[in-house]
Amino acid sequence: MAFGPDNTYGRHIMGHHERDPNEVIVEKPDEWWYKIYALVIVTTVVVILLLKLFTWYFSR
């Protein structure tokens, strides 16, 4: 059984809740998403470089 914050039984599992169908969902601006994309690309490059360094170090 899952009880919500007001101690009533409902669909309050893992932080999910029912949304109001009339609720306006505001999207993030493009600039915010460009920062996320750049961060993902930088993180990917760093991980690949670290894997290569790890491989080089332990293959000697």
Buried (B, 14 or more C-beta within 10 A) or exposed (E): EEEEEEEEEEEBEEEEEEEEEEEEEEEEEEEEEEEEEEEEEEEEEEEEEEEEEEEEEEEE
